[in-house]
Amino acid sequence: MKINKEEFQNVNWYTLSNDNNVSVTISTLGATVVAVNTPDKNGNVENIVLGFDNPEDYPKHHDYFGATVARVAGRIKDGKWRDYQLNQNEGSNTLHGGSKPALSYVNWKKISKFIRKEEVGLVLKRFSIDGENGFPGDLTIDAIFRLNNQNEFSITYIGHTSKQTLFNPTSHMYFNLSGDAKRTVNNHLLQIESDTIAEVDDQKLPTGNLLNVDETPYDFHQKTTLDVALNQLDNGLDTAFKIDPSIEHPQLVLEDPESGRRVRVQTSGNALVLFSTNKPTEEFKIAGGNTMKENLGLAIEAQMLPDAIHHSGFGNIIISPSKPMMYRNTYYLN
């Protein structure tokens, strides 16, 4: 078990490595997961998330590659909560916490790191001042990254606030289990323990209705090739699957039969938002040297249901000084 540090002009990258040739690289910019390196069935170690080799590329492409999204992931209708007007950065709505600043593209402070016999970890912190992006309360976010010798990679977010505010963070990793994004995710197998999805309107805002997935392209009760769903959806996946956070095993499984790699995801949130990369509006290279293209990755955003503050039954994302909030997402890399 070890931790290596790379220093760049404005940011640092920390690589957590275990004894099984599995490693995770995290950037202080946006508390971003830059790379997750795992062996395939033949022992070849490659990166299974989309990102960039150069730290300077991250601020150029606001697609949240591996970034922590906060204060609130997803959309908030009209950027309104109670009497607060939040930063409207997608039309009239607030997307991924606003953009003044976007916490996914600012530096987080390294607080500590630890190396134990069976686990290594890194703690990053971000202080968001009262009124930032319109949100009330001084909010302190701790992001704790852990990797152990069972090939379990976890991210824990803890929020403390000075007054009632909203907190629903996520990690915006795009997965491609082929390794170094050599193929699209079309032939990946997906299984989700979810009976319903959140219906959305033409602005991709939840309506409050939950739709049954049976006999739809969103039915992943059994392992299903992603191509089966993507061929039926004009705009791909951009969908919140409601899940049961009390389940004590992974609620999602993603596999690549060709490489033999698998990732299983377990979250304490009540939703897994899946986003398949649509055709990019510009041409650019990602880590590994490949050109970004449609369906090159599948974002798995573990969180509470989007726009929860406007819909009963979507869960609580309001925290207060006396009630800090913690979310834990675990990625089983085997």
Secondary structure as GFF3:
##gff-version 3
##sequence-region A 1 334
A	DSSP	beta_strand	2	7	.	.	.	ID=ss1
A	DSSP	beta_strand	12	17	.	.	.	ID=ss2
A	DSSP	beta_strand	23	27	.	.	.	ID=ss3
A	DSSP	beta_strand	32	39	.	.	.	ID=ss4
A	DSSP	beta_strand	45	47	.	.	.	ID=ss5
A	DSSP	three_ten_helix	55	60	.	.	.	ID=ss6
A	DSSP	beta_strand	68	69	.	.	.	ID=ss7
A	DSSP	beta_strand	75	76	.	.	.	ID=ss8
A	DSSP	three_ten_helix	77	79	.	.	.	ID=ss9
A	DSSP	beta_strand	80	81	.	.	.	ID=ss10
A	DSSP	beta_strand	84	85	.	.	.	ID=ss11
A	DSSP	beta_strand	94	95	.	.	.	ID=ss12
A	DSSP	three_ten_helix	103	105	.	.	.	ID=ss13
A	DSSP	beta_strand	109	115	.	.	.	ID=ss14
A	DSSP	beta_strand	119	128	.	.	.	ID=ss15
A	DSSP	three_ten_helix	132	134	.	.	.	ID=ss16
A	DSSP	beta_strand	139	148	.	.	.	ID=ss17
A	DSSP	beta_strand	152	161	.	.	.	ID=ss18
A	DSSP	beta_strand	165	166	.	.	.	ID=ss19
A	DSSP	beta_strand	170	171	.	.	.	ID=ss20
A	DSSP	beta_strand	174	175	.	.	.	ID=ss21
A	DSSP	beta_strand	189	192	.	.	.	ID=ss22
A	DSSP	beta_strand	196	200	.	.	.	ID=ss23
A	DSSP	beta_strand	206	212	.	.	.	ID=ss24
A	DSSP	beta_strand	224	225	.	.	.	ID=ss25
A	DSSP	alpha_helix	226	230	.	.	.	ID=ss26
A	DSSP	beta_strand	238	242	.	.	.	ID=ss27
A	DSSP	beta_strand	252	256	.	.	.	ID=ss28
A	DSSP	beta_strand	261	267	.	.	.	ID=ss29
A	DSSP	beta_strand	271	276	.	.	.	ID=ss30
A	DSSP	beta_strand	298	303	.	.	.	ID=ss31
A	DSSP	three_ten_helix	308	310	.	.	.	ID=ss32
A	DSSP	beta_strand	318	319	.	.	.	ID=ss33
A	DSSP	beta_strand	325	332	.	.	.	ID=ss34
###
